[in-house]
């Protein structure tokens, strides 16, 4: 039989101050948690970590501006992509 391990963590309430490396570590722990499916504490923890990952990603990705605009109507590129001719 393979040995088993138990990891007990006490992550900070505010995840905004932790490193990306630690955040990814918490993500892997939350997704491999042996708690029963639907366990409230495990679910809240996984959601909290996931939301922080998304928040950091969105914070560092600029919006695409002017990707779709009126000037594209009838342009050769729009017609090739299936847009209005």
C-alpha positions as CSV (number, residue, x, y, z in Angstrom):
1,X,0.0,0.0,0.0
2,X,1.3,3.5,-0.9
3,X,1.7,5.9,2.0
4,X,-0.9,8.6,2.3
5,X,-0.4,12.3,3.2
6,X,-2.5,14.9,4.8
7,X,-1.8,18.6,4.1
8,X,-3.4,21.1,6.4
9,X,-3.2,24.7,5.2
10,X,-4.3,28.0,6.7
11,X,-4.3,30.4,3.7
12,X,-4.8,34.1,4.4
13,X,-8.3,35.4,4.2
14,X,-7.2,37.9,1.6
15,X,-5.5,36.1,-1.3
16,X,-4.5,39.4,-3.1
17,X,-1.2,39.5,-1.3
18,X,0.1,36.0,-2.0
19,X,2.5,35.1,-4.8
20,X,1.3,33.6,-8.0
21,X,3.3,30.4,-7.2
22,X,1.5,30.0,-3.9
23,X,-1.9,30.8,-5.5
24,X,-1.3,28.0,-8.1
25,X,-0.3,25.7,-5.2
26,X,-3.6,26.5,-3.5
27,X,-5.5,25.9,-6.8
28,X,-4.0,22.4,-7.2
29,X,-4.8,21.6,-3.6
30,X,-8.4,22.8,-3.9
31,X,-9.0,20.7,-7.0
32,X,-7.4,17.6,-5.5
33,X,-9.2,17.9,-2.2
34,X,-10.4,14.5,-0.9
35,X,-13.4,16.1,0.7
36,X,-16.8,14.8,-0.5
37,X,-18.3,16.4,-3.6
38,X,-20.3,19.4,-2.5
39,X,-18.5,19.9,0.8
40,X,-19.3,23.6,1.7
41,X,-15.9,24.5,3.0
42,X,-14.0,22.8,0.1
43,X,-16.4,24.4,-2.4
44,X,-16.0,27.9,-1.0
45,X,-12.2,27.5,-0.9
46,X,-12.0,26.4,-4.5
47,X,-14.2,29.2,-5.6
48,X,-12.2,31.8,-3.7
49,X,-8.9,30.6,-5.2
50,X,-10.4,30.4,-8.7
51,X,-11.9,34.0,-8.5
52,X,-8.5,35.3,-7.4
53,X,-6.8,33.6,-10.4
54,X,-9.4,35.2,-12.7
55,X,-9.1,38.6,-11.1
56,X,-5.3,38.6,-11.6
57,X,-5.7,37.4,-15.2
58,X,-8.3,40.1,-16.1
59,X,-6.2,42.8,-14.3
60,X,-3.3,42.0,-16.6
61,X,-5.1,41.7,-19.9
62,X,-6.1,44.8,-21.7
63,X,-9.4,45.0,-23.5
64,X,-9.6,44.6,-27.3
65,X,-10.6,48.0,-28.6
66,X,-12.2,48.6,-32.0
67,X,-12.2,44.9,-33.0
68,X,-15.8,45.3,-34.3
69,X,-17.0,48.6,-35.6
70,X,-19.2,50.2,-38.2
71,X,-16.3,50.9,-40.5
72,X,-15.9,47.2,-41.1
73,X,-19.3,46.9,-42.8
74,X,-18.8,45.7,-46.3
75,X,-15.0,45.6,-46.0
76,X,-13.3,42.8,-47.9
77,X,-12.1,41.3,-44.6
78,X,-15.7,41.3,-43.2
79,X,-17.0,39.6,-46.3
80,X,-14.4,36.9,-46.1
81,X,-15.3,36.2,-42.4
82,X,-19.0,35.9,-43.3
83,X,-20.0,39.4,-42.4
84,X,-22.5,41.6,-44.3
85,X,-21.6,42.5,-47.9
